[in-house]
C-alpha cells in the first residue's frame, strides 16, 4: 500500500526539475534571440529605408512612362523592351563590360605580380614605400582623379609630352576626345585607381602564407614563376575573389570617372549605364526608362557576380 500510494505522487516531483530546466533554456534562447534582433534592428531599418525602399521604388517607376513631375502612364515592360533593343542603350552596357578589362583584369594581374615581387625581394622599407605609393590613388576621390587625368590626356598634357620625348610624337592625340581611344583612356584611369587596392589586399594575403612553403619550394628548385603559379596564386584564391568582385562592380557601375572625364563623349563613345541613367533621369526627364536601365544594370551585376563568388568559394 505504501509503495502504491507513493509512486503517482513521486513521478511529477521527479519530472518537474526537467521541465523547469527546459523552460529555462527556452527562455534563455528567446532572450538571446530577442537581444540579437534588437542589435540588428537599427541596421535593418536603415537598410530598408535607404536600400530596399529605393530599389522597390525604382522597379515601380520602371513600369511607367514618367517625366518625374506630371502623372505617369503605365507602360508595363515597355521600358525594359526599349533597354534591350535600343542600340544606344545596349552599347552603353557593352562599354561597361569592356571596362572590366581595365578595372579588373589589369589591376588584379598587376597586383598579383607586384605583391609576389615584393614577397620575393624583401628589401627593408621597400614594401612600405610601395604600399604607400600604390595606395595613394585610393585616398583621392574618383572625380578628382578623373579631372587630373583629363589634364594629363589633353593635347599638351603629360602623356603626349612623354610620347614626344621618347620619339613617339606621331602617336600623340587628344586621348579623351578620340572616338577610338577615349574608352581605353578612361579604362586606364580605372586601372590606376584599382591597382593599389588590389596590391594592398593581395600583399595582406601573402603575409598569411607560411614562409616555410616558399623556402621548401626554393629548396626543391622552384623559380619565381613556378612559386608564383603553384604557391602564391592558389593561396590567394579568396583575396583574388574579393578583388575581382569589387573591381567588376566598379566597372559595371562606373559613373564618377566617366562623367568627370568625358561625360560619355565624344558622341556616345564612352557612355556607360551609370552616366546614361543620370542623363535620362535628370537631364531628359525620362525617369521610367532610366529606372528600367538601372534595374537591368543591377540584374546584370548580380548575374555576373554570383557565379564568380561561387567559383572562388569552391576549393
ZIBELZI-V521432 format. One record per residue. N is the residue number from 1. RES is the residue in three letters. PHI is phi in degrees with one decimal (none if undefined). OMEGA is omega in whole degrees, 0 to 359 (999 if undefined). Layout:
BEGIN
<<N:RES:PHI:OMEGA> <N:RES:PHI:OMEGA>>
END
This chain:
BEGIN
<<1:UNK:none:183> <2:UNK:-64.7:181> <3:UNK:-69.5:179> <4:UNK:-65.2:180> <5:UNK:-76.1:185> <6:UNK:-83.8:188> <7:UNK:-63.3:181> <8:UNK:-61.7:181> <9:UNK:-82.9:184> <10:UNK:-79.7:183> <11:UNK:-60.7:177> <12:UNK:-60.8:180> <13:UNK:-65.1:179> <14:UNK:-77.7:183> <15:UNK:-76.4:186> <16:UNK:-59.0:179> <17:UNK:-61.0:181> <18:UNK:-65.0:180> <19:UNK:-65.2:179> <20:UNK:-64.9:179> <21:UNK:-66.7:179> <22:UNK:-62.8:179> <23:UNK:-63.0:180> <24:UNK:-65.4:179> <25:UNK:-65.5:180> <26:UNK:-63.1:179> <27:UNK:-65.0:179> <28:UNK:-65.2:179> <29:UNK:-61.9:180> <30:UNK:-63.9:179> <31:UNK:-66.0:179> <32:UNK:-64.9:179> <33:UNK:-63.4:179> <34:UNK:-63.6:178> <35:UNK:-62.4:178> <36:UNK:-62.0:179> <37:UNK:-64.5:178> <38:UNK:-65.8:177> <39:UNK:-68.9:183> <40:UNK:-75.7:189> <41:UNK:-54.9:180> <42:UNK:-60.2:179> <43:UNK:-65.7:180> <44:UNK:-64.8:179> <45:UNK:-65.3:179> <46:UNK:-63.0:180> <47:UNK:-63.3:180> <48:UNK:-65.8:185> <49:UNK:-72.4:189> <50:UNK:-100.8:179> <51:UNK:-121.7:186> <52:UNK:-67.1:182> <53:UNK:-62.5:176> <54:UNK:-60.6:180> <55:UNK:-64.2:179> <56:UNK:-65.6:178> <57:UNK:-64.6:178> <58:UNK:-63.2:178> <59:UNK:-62.2:179> <60:UNK:-65.0:178> <61:UNK:-60.7:185> <62:UNK:-65.2:181> <63:UNK:-92.6:183> <64:UNK:-124.2:166> <65:UNK:-95.6:191> <66:UNK:-138.1:179> <67:UNK:-95.5:179> <68:UNK:91.9:182> <69:UNK:-126.4:184> <70:UNK:-78.1:180> <71:UNK:-74.5:181> <72:UNK:-81.1:177> <73:UNK:-114.2:184> <74:UNK:-69.0:176> <75:UNK:-123.8:179> <76:UNK:62.3:181> <77:UNK:-91.4:182> <78:UNK:-59.0:179> <79:UNK:-65.3:179> <80:UNK:-69.1:176> <81:UNK:-61.9:179> <82:UNK:-65.2:180> <83:UNK:-62.2:186> <84:UNK:-85.0:180> <85:UNK:-122.3:181> <86:UNK:-72.7:182> <87:UNK:-58.9:181> <88:UNK:-65.7:180> <89:UNK:-68.2:179> <90:UNK:-67.2:180> <91:UNK:-65.3:178> <92:UNK:-63.8:177> <93:UNK:-66.4:177> <94:UNK:-61.9:177> <95:UNK:-61.5:180> <96:UNK:-63.0:178> <97:UNK:-69.3:176> <98:UNK:-62.8:181> <99:UNK:-66.0:178> <100:UNK:-59.3:179> <101:UNK:-60.2:182> <102:UNK:-92.8:183> <103:UNK:-81.2:187> <104:UNK:-118.6:189> <105:UNK:-61.7:183> <106:UNK:-65.2:179> <107:UNK:-62.6:182> <108:UNK:-69.5:179> <109:UNK:-64.7:178> <110:UNK:-62.1:179> <111:UNK:-63.2:178> <112:UNK:-62.9:181> <113:UNK:-65.7:180> <114:UNK:-63.5:180> <115:UNK:-64.0:180> <116:UNK:-67.6:178> <117:UNK:-64.1:179> <118:UNK:-65.0:176> <119:UNK:-65.8:182> <120:UNK:-77.2:186> <121:UNK:-76.4:177> <122:UNK:54.3:174> <123:UNK:-89.7:184> <124:UNK:-59.2:178> <125:UNK:89.6:182> <126:UNK:-67.3:181> <127:UNK:-62.3:180> <128:UNK:-63.7:180> <129:UNK:-62.9:181> <130:UNK:-65.9:179> <131:UNK:-59.9:180> <132:UNK:-64.9:182> <133:UNK:-65.2:183> <134:UNK:-73.8:183> <135:UNK:-86.0:180> <136:UNK:-53.9:180> <137:UNK:-59.2:182> <138:UNK:-70.2:180> <139:UNK:-91.2:177> <140:UNK:-97.4:177> <141:UNK:-58.1:182> <142:UNK:-57.4:180> <143:UNK:-64.5:179> <144:UNK:-66.2:178> <145:UNK:-63.3:179> <146:UNK:-63.3:179> <147:UNK:-62.8:179> <148:UNK:-62.9:180> <149:UNK:-72.5:174> <150:UNK:-60.5:177> <151:UNK:-64.3:183> <152:UNK:-69.6:180> <153:UNK:-89.6:182> <154:UNK:-71.4:186> <155:UNK:-58.2:179> <156:UNK:-108.3:183> <157:UNK:-83.8:186> <158:UNK:-62.5:184> <159:UNK:-62.6:180> <160:UNK:-67.3:177> <161:UNK:-63.2:178> <162:UNK:-66.0:179> <163:UNK:-62.7:179> <164:UNK:-65.8:182> <165:UNK:-66.1:181> <166:UNK:-100.3:175> <167:UNK:84.0:179> <168:UNK:-110.7:182> <169:UNK:-61.8:179> <170:UNK:-68.1:180> <171:UNK:-91.0:184> <172:UNK:-65.3:179> <173:UNK:-168.3:171> <174:UNK:-84.6:194> <175:UNK:-59.9:183> <176:UNK:-80.1:177> <177:UNK:-104.8:181> <178:UNK:-93.4:183> <179:UNK:-61.5:183> <180:UNK:-86.5:188> <181:UNK:-107.7:183> <182:UNK:-63.7:182> <183:UNK:-67.0:174> <184:UNK:-59.5:179> <185:UNK:-64.0:176> <186:UNK:-63.2:179> <187:UNK:-61.6:179> <188:UNK:-63.4:175> <189:UNK:-61.4:178> <190:UNK:-65.0:177> <191:UNK:-62.6:180> <192:UNK:-60.6:181> <193:UNK:-74.9:186> <194:UNK:-85.4:184> <195:UNK:-61.0:182> <196:UNK:-64.2:180> <197:UNK:-60.2:181> <198:UNK:-65.7:182> <199:UNK:-63.8:181> <200:UNK:-63.2:181> <201:UNK:-65.3:181> <202:UNK:-72.0:176> <203:UNK:-65.1:176> <204:UNK:-63.3:178> <205:UNK:-67.6:178> <206:UNK:-63.8:179> <207:UNK:-61.3:180> <208:UNK:-88.0:180> <209:UNK:-77.6:180> <210:UNK:-61.1:183> <211:UNK:-63.0:180> <212:UNK:-65.4:178> <213:UNK:-67.2:177> <214:UNK:-65.6:180> <215:UNK:-64.0:179> <216:UNK:-65.4:179> <217:UNK:-64.5:179> <218:UNK:-67.2:178> <219:UNK:-62.3:179> <220:UNK:-78.3:176> <221:UNK:90.9:180> <222:UNK:-73.3:177> <223:UNK:-87.0:183> <224:UNK:-62.1:185> <225:UNK:-70.6:177> <226:UNK:-65.9:177> <227:UNK:-63.2:180> <228:UNK:-61.9:185> <229:UNK:-75.1:190> <230:UNK:-99.6:181> <231:UNK:-116.8:188> <232:UNK:-67.7:185> <233:UNK:-61.8:178> <234:UNK:-61.6:181> <235:UNK:-72.7:182> <236:UNK:-101.1:184> <237:UNK:-56.7:182> <238:UNK:-65.8:181> <239:UNK:-65.8:177> <240:UNK:-62.3:178> <241:UNK:-59.6:178> <242:UNK:-65.0:179> <243:UNK:-59.8:182> <244:UNK:-63.5:182> <245:UNK:-62.7:184> <246:UNK:-64.0:184> <247:UNK:-74.4:176> <248:UNK:-66.6:176> <249:UNK:-61.4:178> <250:UNK:-62.6:180> <251:UNK:-71.8:185> <252:UNK:-71.1:181> <253:UNK:-103.8:184> <254:UNK:-63.5:178> <255:UNK:-145.0:190> <256:UNK:-61.5:182> <257:UNK:-63.5:183> <258:UNK:-68.2:184> <259:UNK:-65.2:183> <260:UNK:-77.7:182> <261:UNK:-94.9:185> <262:UNK:-133.2:186> <263:UNK:56.1:178> <264:UNK:93.0:183> <265:UNK:-92.3:358> <266:UNK:-70.5:187> <267:UNK:63.2:174> <268:UNK:-117.9:188> <269:UNK:-64.4:181> <270:UNK:-121.2:180> <271:UNK:-68.3:177> <272:UNK:-120.5:184> <273:UNK:-55.2:181> <274:UNK:-60.1:178> <275:UNK:-68.5:182> <276:UNK:-67.5:176> <277:UNK:-61.2:178> <278:UNK:-62.8:183> <279:UNK:-65.8:180> <280:UNK:-64.8:186> <281:UNK:-79.7:190> <282:UNK:-110.0:178> <283:UNK:-112.1:179> <284:UNK:-109.2:177> <285:UNK:54.9:175> <286:UNK:-112.3:188> <287:UNK:-66.0:181> <288:UNK:-61.5:180> <289:UNK:-66.8:178> <290:UNK:-61.9:179> <291:UNK:-66.0:179> <292:UNK:-62.0:178> <293:UNK:-64.4:179> <294:UNK:-64.8:179> <295:UNK:-66.6:178> <296:UNK:-62.0:179> <297:UNK:-62.2:178> <298:UNK:-61.0:179> <299:UNK:-63.1:179> <300:UNK:-63.5:179> <301:UNK:-61.8:179> <302:UNK:-64.8:181> <303:UNK:-63.7:180> <304:UNK:-84.8:188> <305:UNK:-74.7:185> <306:UNK:-60.4:176> <307:UNK:-63.4:179> <308:UNK:-64.8:178> <309:UNK:-60.0:180> <310:UNK:-65.3:181> <311:UNK:-62.8:184> <312:UNK:-78.7:175> <313:UNK:-83.4:181> <314:UNK:-70.6:180> <315:UNK:-106.8:999>>
END
